[in-house]
Amino acid sequence: MADEVPTAPGIQVSLIQTQPIPLAIDLYCQPGEVLAIAGPSGGGKTTVLRAIAGLHHAENGSVKCQGEIWQDSASGFYLAAHRRAVGLVFQTYALFPHFTALGNIMEALAHLPKTVRKERARELLKRVHLDGLEDRYPKALSGGQQQRVAVARALAREPKVLLLDEPFSAVDQVTRRRLYRELNELRRSLSMPILLVTHDLEEATMLADRLCILHKGVTLQSGPPLEVAAHPVSATVARLMDQQNLFTAQIISHDPLARKTLLRWRGLVLEARYQPDYAPGSRVCWMIQSSNVLLHRRNRESRGDRENPLSGTIIEYMILGDHVSMRVEVDKQLQIAITITVPVHVARRNELAYGEQVTISLLAEGIHLMPFVKLRGTKQD
């Protein structure tokens, strides 16, 4: 499901092909915006970037960037790669090993007079916080420094669009987070669309204004990352967004006055937010993010405790940084478990541990309905 294409300048891409990788892509990105393209490996993410850059010629397509037409299969027009103003950062950075950091950038400045190339290259290195390292060769630079040289080189072409193909995958986590901050700082000064291919959903959420979910070469959903995560259009998108609490149920009824929809799940009646598009009696998929699963404080009630309360046993307990991820088995016979995440201090205060009995509530506002499909690997309703 693609968003409506705005009239503002930016990049608009529509690609259709059957070989070598089937594609049915429809996306756009506005100037100054970061669009993350995420999905499983082999789904066509890198092919999309290559098609934009002119390194891959899709069978049928339209690529328009900042008011210029780069491909229009309907009229037979195709602009060669060397004529497209594209800044491309590869996953491996692809720096020239026999050139210094300064030399790598100067190679991308062939469109400028020789007399100004060195000074412009120095300015770009300073922009990515590498001033003072101009004379170092790639082998003497860290992974993060090489990545910044690659970004500076991409910007040297004065591109109309910046394409980043998993640019953070080759560095360690500490370096990666520093580079995230630097990209956020850099993007504020760039008046061009930025397309980021990534397999890391956390990365996409942190860096992107909008997220495009690509699966088997097809655009499934686009929108703000938090919106896509909370309201996927299908169970497939929910799974691609790594939503753990995904089930099936049956619609009982809708209450427009109370703004509630009632579901029958495992013999239980659940209250969900009002979603009248699904007819009473029909089956649906439903999900709830772990952030909408409320842990009951022991010996103390709260207002949310009355929303879809369930009791169960902690069957998985993992500390992930400053949070704890738990799976609470609420039906041992059917092996149904709900994933919940709480801050470490909350887990300690409530003396949570593997095997402990707890009570949770599924907040009605957080229960999201989707069209019914059979869910592999899970018990049905």
C-alpha positions in Angstrom: 0.0 0.0 0.0 1.7 3.2 -1.2 1.2 6.7 0.2 -0.4 9.3 -2.1 2.4 11.0 -4.0 2.7 14.7 -3.1 3.2 17.5 -5.6 6.3 18.8 -3.8 9.6 18.0 -5.5 11.4 14.9 -4.5 11.9 11.5 -5.9 9.1 9.3 -7.2 9.8 5.7 -8.2 7.5 3.1 -9.9 9.2 -0.1 -11.0 7.7 -3.3 -12.5 9.7 -6.3 -13.7 9.5 -10.1 -13.6 13.3 -10.8 -14.0 15.8 -11.3 -12.4 14.0 -10.3 -9.2 10.2 -9.6 -9.5 9.4 -6.0 -8.6 6.2 -4.1 -8.1 7.5 -1.0 -6.4 5.8 2.4 -5.7 7.5 4.9 -3.5 8.4 8.5 -3.0 10.7 10.6 -0.8 10.6 14.4 -0.3 13.6 16.7 -0.1 15.1 16.6 3.4 13.3 13.4 4.2 14.8 10.0 5.0 12.9 7.1 3.6 14.0 3.7 5.0 13.4 0.6 2.7 13.2 -2.5 4.8 12.4 -6.1 4.3 13.9 -9.6 4.2 17.1 -10.3 2.3 16.5 -11.0 -1.4 13.4 -8.9 -1.5 14.8 -6.3 -4.0 15.9 -3.5 -1.7 19.3 -3.0 -3.3 17.9 -3.5 -6.8 15.6 -0.5 -6.2 18.6 1.7 -5.4 20.5 0.4 -8.4 17.5 1.2 -10.6 17.4 4.7 -9.3 21.1 5.2 -9.9 20.8 3.8 -13.4 22.9 0.7 -12.6 19.9 -1.6 -13.3 17.4 -1.1 -16.0 14.0 -2.3 -14.9 11.7 -3.7 -17.6 9.0 -1.1 -16.9 9.4 1.9 -14.7 9.3 5.6 -14.0 11.9 7.4 -12.0 11.5 11.2 -11.5 13.9 13.1 -9.3 13.7 16.8 -8.3 11.8 17.7 -11.5 14.0 15.6 -13.8 12.9 12.4 -15.6 15.5 9.6 -15.3 13.3 6.8 -16.7 10.0 6.7 -18.4 9.3 3.3 -20.0 6.1 4.5 -21.5 8.0 6.9 -23.8 11.1 4.7 -24.0 13.3 7.3 -22.3 16.2 6.1 -20.1 18.9 8.4 -18.7 22.4 6.8 -18.5 23.8 6.3 -15.0 26.7 8.8 -15.5 24.1 11.6 -16.3 22.1 11.0 -13.1 23.0 13.2 -10.1 23.1 10.4 -7.6 25.1 10.1 -4.4 25.5 6.3 -3.6 27.1 4.9 -0.5 27.7 1.1 -0.9 27.6 -1.4 1.9 31.4 -2.0 1.5 32.1 1.8 0.9 34.1 0.9 -2.3 36.9 3.4 -1.6 40.0 3.5 -3.8 42.7 1.8 -1.7 45.6 3.6 -3.5 44.1 7.1 -2.9 44.1 9.0 0.4 40.8 10.2 2.0 41.3 13.5 0.2 42.1 11.8 -3.1 39.0 9.6 -2.9 36.8 12.7 -2.7 38.7 14.6 -5.4 38.0 11.8 -7.8 34.3 12.6 -7.5 34.9 16.3 -8.2 35.8 16.0 -11.9 33.0 18.3 -12.7 34.8 21.2 -11.0 38.0 23.0 -12.2 41.2 21.4 -10.9 42.1 24.6 -9.0 39.2 24.3 -6.6 38.9 20.5 -6.2 41.3 20.1 -3.3 39.7 22.9 -1.2 36.2 21.6 -1.9 37.4 18.1 -0.9 38.7 19.5 2.4 35.4 21.2 3.1 33.6 18.0 2.6 35.9 16.1 4.9 35.3 18.7 7.5 31.6 18.4 7.1 31.8 14.7 8.0 34.2 15.4 10.9 37.3 14.1 9.3 39.4 17.2 9.0 43.0 16.4 9.9 42.8 12.9 8.3 43.1 14.1 4.7 46.3 12.2 4.0 45.3 8.8 5.4 44.7 5.9 3.1 41.6 3.7 3.6 43.6 0.9 5.3 44.6 3.4 8.0 41.0 4.5 8.7 38.5 2.8 11.0 35.3 1.4 9.6 33.4 4.4 10.8 35.9 6.8 9.2 35.8 4.9 5.9 32.0 5.2 5.9 32.3 9.0 6.5 34.7 9.3 3.6 32.2 7.4 1.4 29.4 9.8 2.4 31.6 12.8 1.7 32.5 11.3 -1.7 28.8 10.8 -2.4 28.0 14.4 -1.6 30.9 15.6 -3.8 28.8 14.9 -6.9 26.3 17.5 -5.7 23.5 14.9 -6.0 19.8 15.4 -6.2 19.3 12.2 -4.1 21.4 10.3 -1.6 21.2 6.5 -1.6 22.5 4.6 1.4 22.8 0.8 1.0 23.1 -0.7 4.5 25.9 1.8 5.3 26.2 0.9 9.0 26.3 -2.9 8.7 30.1 -3.1 8.6 30.8 -1.3 11.9 30.4 -2.2 15.5 27.4 -1.2 17.6 29.2 1.7 19.4 30.4 3.2 16.1 27.1 2.6 14.5 25.3 4.7 17.1 27.8 7.5 16.7 27.2 7.4 13.0 23.5 7.5 13.5 23.9 10.8 15.4 26.2 12.2 12.7 23.7 11.3 9.9 20.9 13.0 11.8 23.0 16.1 12.1 24.1 16.0 8.4 20.6 15.5 7.0 19.4 18.8 8.5 21.7 20.6 6.1 20.8 18.5 3.0 17.9 19.6 0.8 17.6 16.3 -1.0 15.7 13.0 -0.6 17.7 10.3 1.3 16.8 6.6 0.7 18.2 4.2 3.3 18.2 0.5 2.7 18.3 -1.4 6.0 17.4 -4.8 7.5 17.5 -3.2 11.0 14.0 -2.1 12.1 15.4 -0.2 15.1 17.7 1.7 12.8 14.8 2.5 10.5 12.7 3.8 13.4 15.6 6.0 14.7 16.6 7.5 11.4 13.7 7.5 9.0 10.8 9.9 8.7 8.9 7.2 6.7 9.3 3.5 6.3 8.6 1.4 3.2 8.1 -2.3 3.8 9.3 -4.4 0.8 8.5 -8.1 0.6 9.2 -10.3 -2.4 9.7 -7.2 -4.5 6.4 -5.7 -3.6 5.7 -2.5 -1.6 3.4 -3.6 1.2 3.0 -0.5 3.3 4.6 3.0 3.6 4.3 5.5 6.4 5.9 6.8 9.6 7.8 3.9 11.2 5.9 4.0 14.5 2.6 4.1 12.6 3.5 1.1 10.4 4.6 -0.8 13.6 1.4 0.0 15.5 -1.0 -0.4 12.6 0.2 -2.8 10.0 -2.1 -3.4 7.1 -1.7 -7.2 7.2 -0.3 -10.0 9.3 2.6 -10.2 6.8 3.6 -6.6 7.6 3.2 -7.3 11.3 5.6 -10.2 11.1 8.1 -8.3 9.0 7.9 -5.6 11.7 8.8 -8.4 14.2 5.6 -8.1 16.1 5.5 -11.0 18.6 1.9 -10.8 19.8 0.1 -11.9 16.7 -3.1 -14.1 16.9 -6.5 -14.8 15.3 -9.9 -14.2 16.7 -13.6 -13.7 15.8 -15.5 -10.5 15.9 -18.4 -10.6 18.4 -19.9 -7.1 18.0 -19.1 -3.3 17.7 -20.2 -0.7 20.2 -20.1 2.8 18.6 -21.1 4.6 21.7 -18.4 3.0 23.9 -16.0 3.0 20.9 -15.2 -0.6 21.5 -15.0 -3.8 19.4 -15.5 -7.1 21.1 -13.4 -10.2 20.1 -13.7 -13.9 21.0 -10.2 -15.3 21.5 -9.5 -18.7 23.1 -12.9 -18.7 24.8 -12.2 -15.2 26.2 -13.9 -12.0 25.3 -11.5 -9.1 24.6 -12.2 -5.4 24.3 -10.4 -3.7 21.4 -10.6 -0.1 20.1 -13.5 0.5 17.8 -12.8 -1.0 14.4 -16.1 -1.4 12.6 -14.7 -2.4 9.2 -14.9 -6.1 10.2 -18.3 -7.7 10.2 -19.6 -9.5 13.4 -18.9 -13.2 13.1 -15.9 -12.7 10.8 -12.5 -14.0 11.7 -9.6 -11.5 11.9 -5.9 -11.4 12.8 -5.1 -9.2 15.7 -1.9 -7.9 17.3 -0.8 -5.9 20.3 2.6 -4.3 20.8 4.4 -5.2 23.9 4.3 -1.5 24.9 0.5 -1.9 25.2 0.7 -4.8 27.5 0.5 -3.6 31.1 2.1 -5.4 34.0 0.0 -5.4 37.2 2.0 -4.1 40.1 1.7 -6.6 42.9 -0.6 -5.6 45.7 -1.5 -2.4 43.9 -4.3 -1.9 41.3 -4.4 0.7 38.6 -7.1 1.8 36.2 -5.6 -0.1 33.3 -5.7 -3.3 35.3 -9.3 -3.7 34.3 -8.7 -3.9 30.6 -8.5 -7.5 29.4 -6.7 -8.9 32.4 -4.8 -12.2 32.0 -2.8 -14.3 34.4 0.1 -16.5 33.5 3.6 -17.8 34.1 6.9 -16.2 32.9 8.4 -18.8 30.6 11.1 -16.5 29.1 13.1 -13.8 30.8 15.9 -11.8 29.0 17.7 -8.6 30.0 18.2 -6.5 26.9 20.2 -3.4 28.0 18.0 -1.3 30.3 14.8 -3.4 29.5 13.6 -6.9 30.2 11.8 -8.9 27.6 9.5 -11.6 29.0 7.1 -14.1 27.5 4.1 -14.8 29.7 2.3 -18.1 29.1 -1.4 -17.5 29.6 -2.7 -20.8 28.3 -0.4 -23.7 29.1 -2.5 -26.3 27.3 -2.6 -24.3 24.0 0.9 -22.9 24.5 -0.2 -19.3 24.1 2.2 -16.7 25.3 2.2 -12.9 25.4 5.5 -10.9 25.0 5.9 -7.9 27.3 8.8 -5.5 27.7 9.4 -3.6 31.0 12.3 -1.4 32.3 14.8 -3.4 34.4 13.9 -1.4 37.5 10.3 -2.3 37.1 11.2 -6.0 36.8 13.4 -5.8 40.0 10.8 -3.8 42.0 8.2 -6.5 41.2 10.7 -9.4 41.8 10.0 -10.8 38.4 11.9 -14.0 37.3 11.6 -17.1 35.2 8.7 -19.2 36.6 7.0 -16.4 38.5 3.2 -15.9 38.3 2.1 -12.5 37.0 -1.0 -10.7 35.8 -1.1 -8.5 32.8 -3.6 -6.4 30.9 -4.0 -6.0 27.1 -4.9 -2.3 26.7 -7.9 -2.1 24.4 -6.5 0.9 22.5 -3.5 -1.1 21.5 -5.3 -4.1 20.0 -5.1 -3.7 16.2 -7.2 -5.8 13.7 -6.1 -7.0 10.3 -7.7 -9.2 7.6 -7.7 -12.9 8.5 -5.0 -15.3 7.2 -3.9 -18.6 8.7 -0.8 -18.0 10.9 1.9 -20.5 10.5 3.5 -21.7 13.6 0.8 -20.5 15.9 -2.4 -21.9 17.3 -5.6 -20.5 15.6 -8.5 -19.1 17.5 
